[in-house]
C-alpha cells in the first residue's frame, strides 16, 4: 500500500472518531435537556445500547488504525539507503554483464563473417593450397588489413554475381533448347 493512501485512511478514521465523539456529545446534551418520562427502563436500555454501539465502533476503528500504523512501511530509494544502494549495484552489474556479453557476441559474429568470406574466396579460387591458407590466416589474424579484406570481399561478391548470371544464362539456354526440340518434334510429326 502506498504511504499517502495509508495517511489518507488514517485521516479518515480520525474524522470518523471525531464525528462519533460529536454524536455522543449531542446525545448527552439531548438527554440532559429532556426530562425523564415514565419509561425510564426503556430509556436506560436505549441509552446503554447506543453507548455500547458507539464504544464498539470506536474500539474497532482504534484497532484498525493501530493495525494500519504498525503495517505502514516506507521503501525509500535514495543513495544512502541500503535498498537503494543494492538496487543501484545490481543494475550496474547487470549492465556490465550485458556489455561483456554484447562484446563477445560481436567478436563471435566478426569471426564467423571472416570465416564465411574465407570459404567463399576458396570457392572462387576452385582449390586451395597450404600457401593459400597461410596467406588468408596472415591477412585475417596475424596482420589484419581492413582495406585488403574489403577488396577481397568485393572480388568475391562480383564473382558470385557473375556465377549467378552465368547460371541464369545456362538455364535460359537449356529452356530454349527444350523449346526448339519440342518445336522440331512438332514440325516432324505434322
C-alpha positions as CSV (number, residue, x, y, z in Angstrom):
1,X,0.0,0.0,0.0
2,X,1.2,3.5,-0.7
3,X,2.2,5.7,2.2
4,X,0.0,8.5,1.0
5,X,-3.1,6.3,0.9
6,X,-2.2,5.0,4.4
7,X,-2.1,8.5,5.6
8,X,-5.4,9.3,3.9
9,X,-7.0,6.2,5.6
10,X,-5.7,7.3,9.0
11,X,-7.1,10.8,8.5
12,X,-10.5,9.3,7.5
13,X,-10.5,7.1,10.7
14,X,-9.7,10.2,12.8
15,X,-12.6,12.1,11.2
16,X,-14.9,9.2,11.9
17,X,-13.8,9.1,15.5
18,X,-14.4,12.9,15.8
19,X,-17.9,12.6,14.3
20,X,-18.7,9.7,16.7
21,X,-17.5,11.8,19.7
22,X,-19.6,14.8,18.5
23,X,-22.6,12.5,18.1
24,X,-22.1,11.1,21.6
25,X,-21.9,14.7,23.0
26,X,-25.1,15.7,21.2
27,X,-26.9,12.6,22.6
28,X,-25.7,13.5,26.1
29,X,-26.9,17.1,25.6
30,X,-30.3,15.9,24.4
31,X,-30.6,13.6,27.4
32,X,-29.7,16.4,29.8
33,X,-32.4,18.7,28.3
34,X,-35.2,16.2,28.2
35,X,-36.9,15.4,31.5
36,X,-37.2,11.7,32.1
37,X,-40.5,10.2,31.2
38,X,-42.3,7.3,32.6
39,X,-40.4,4.6,30.6
40,X,-37.2,5.0,32.5
41,X,-36.1,1.4,31.9
42,X,-36.7,1.7,28.2
43,X,-34.7,4.9,28.0
44,X,-31.8,3.3,30.0
45,X,-31.8,0.3,27.7
46,X,-31.7,2.5,24.6
47,X,-29.1,4.7,26.1
48,X,-26.9,1.7,27.0
49,X,-27.4,0.1,23.6
50,X,-26.3,3.4,21.9
51,X,-23.3,3.8,24.2
52,X,-22.3,0.2,23.6
53,X,-22.6,0.6,19.8
54,X,-20.5,3.8,19.8
55,X,-18.0,2.2,22.1
56,X,-17.7,-0.9,19.9
57,X,-17.3,1.2,16.8
58,X,-14.7,3.4,18.3
59,X,-12.7,0.3,19.6
60,X,-12.9,-1.3,16.2
61,X,-11.7,1.9,14.5
62,X,-8.9,2.2,17.0
63,X,-7.8,-1.4,16.3
64,X,-7.9,-0.8,12.6
65,X,-5.9,2.4,13.0
66,X,-3.3,0.7,15.0
67,X,-3.1,-2.2,12.5
68,X,-2.5,0.3,9.7
69,X,0.1,2.2,11.7
70,X,2.1,-1.0,12.5
71,X,2.0,-2.3,9.0
72,X,2.9,1.1,7.4
73,X,6.3,0.7,5.8
74,X,8.2,3.2,3.7
75,X,10.5,2.0,0.9
76,X,13.0,4.7,0.2
77,X,15.3,4.5,-2.8
78,X,18.0,7.1,-2.0
79,X,21.7,7.0,-2.4
80,X,22.1,6.5,1.4
81,X,19.5,3.7,1.8
82,X,20.8,0.1,1.7
83,X,17.9,-0.9,-0.6
84,X,18.8,1.9,-3.0
85,X,22.4,1.0,-3.0
86,X,21.7,-2.7,-3.6
87,X,19.4,-1.8,-6.4
88,X,21.9,0.5,-8.0
89,X,24.8,-2.0,-7.7
90,X,22.6,-4.9,-9.1
91,X,21.7,-2.7,-12.1
92,X,25.3,-1.8,-12.7
93,X,26.4,-5.4,-12.5
94,X,23.6,-6.3,-14.9
95,X,24.6,-3.6,-17.4
96,X,28.3,-4.7,-17.1
97,X,27.3,-8.3,-17.8
98,X,25.2,-7.2,-20.8
99,X,28.1,-5.2,-22.2
100,X,30.6,-8.1,-21.8
101,X,28.0,-10.4,-23.5
102,X,27.5,-7.9,-26.3
103,X,31.2,-7.6,-26.9
104,X,31.7,-11.4,-27.0
105,X,28.8,-11.8,-29.5
106,X,30.3,-9.0,-31.7
107,X,33.6,-10.8,-31.7
108,X,32.0,-14.1,-32.5
109,X,30.0,-12.6,-35.4
110,X,33.2,-11.0,-36.8
111,X,34.9,-14.3,-36.7
112,X,32.0,-16.0,-38.4
113,X,31.9,-13.3,-41.0
114,X,35.6,-13.7,-41.7
115,X,35.4,-17.5,-41.9
116,X,32.5,-17.1,-44.4
117,X,34.5,-14.8,-46.5
118,X,37.5,-17.1,-46.5
119,X,35.3,-20.1,-47.5
120,X,33.7,-18.1,-50.4
121,X,37.2,-17.0,-51.5
122,X,38.4,-20.6,-51.6
123,X,35.3,-21.5,-53.6
124,X,36.1,-18.7,-56.0
125,X,39.7,-20.0,-56.5
126,X,38.4,-23.5,-57.1
127,X,41.2,-25.1,-55.0
128,X,43.4,-24.1,-52.1
129,X,46.9,-25.0,-51.2
130,X,48.6,-24.7,-47.8
131,X,50.2,-21.5,-49.0
132,X,46.7,-20.0,-49.7
133,X,45.5,-20.9,-46.2
134,X,48.6,-19.4,-44.7
135,X,48.1,-16.2,-46.6
136,X,44.4,-16.0,-45.5
137,X,45.5,-16.5,-41.9
138,X,48.0,-13.8,-42.1
139,X,45.5,-11.4,-43.7
140,X,42.7,-12.1,-41.2
141,X,44.5,-12.9,-38.0
142,X,48.2,-12.0,-37.7
143,X,48.5,-8.9,-39.8
144,X,44.9,-7.8,-40.3
145,X,44.5,-5.4,-43.2
146,X,41.0,-4.0,-43.5
147,X,41.4,-2.5,-47.0
148,X,42.6,-5.7,-48.4
149,X,39.8,-7.6,-46.8
150,X,37.3,-5.2,-48.3
151,X,38.8,-5.6,-51.8
152,X,38.7,-9.4,-51.3
153,X,35.0,-9.2,-50.2
154,X,34.2,-7.1,-53.4
155,X,36.0,-9.6,-55.6
156,X,34.1,-12.5,-54.1
157,X,30.8,-10.6,-54.4
158,X,31.5,-9.8,-58.1
159,X,32.5,-13.4,-58.7
160,X,29.3,-14.7,-57.1
161,X,27.2,-12.2,-59.1
162,X,28.8,-13.4,-62.3
163,X,28.2,-17.1,-61.4
164,X,24.5,-16.3,-60.7
165,X,24.2,-14.5,-64.1
166,X,26.0,-17.4,-65.9
167,X,23.7,-19.9,-64.2
168,X,20.7,-17.9,-65.4
169,X,22.0,-17.8,-68.9
170,X,22.7,-21.6,-68.9
171,X,19.2,-22.3,-67.6
172,X,17.7,-19.9,-70.2
173,X,19.8,-21.7,-72.9
174,X,18.5,-25.1,-71.7
175,X,14.9,-23.9,-71.9
176,X,15.5,-22.5,-75.4
177,X,17.0,-25.9,-76.5
178,X,14.0,-27.8,-75.0
179,X,11.6,-25.4,-76.7
180,X,13.5,-25.9,-80.0
181,X,13.4,-29.7,-79.7
182,X,9.7,-29.5,-78.9
183,X,9.0,-27.4,-82.0
184,X,11.2,-29.6,-84.2
185,X,9.3,-32.7,-82.9
186,X,6.0,-30.9,-83.6
187,X,7.1,-30.0,-87.1
188,X,8.3,-33.6,-87.9
189,X,5.1,-35.2,-86.6
190,X,2.9,-33.0,-88.8
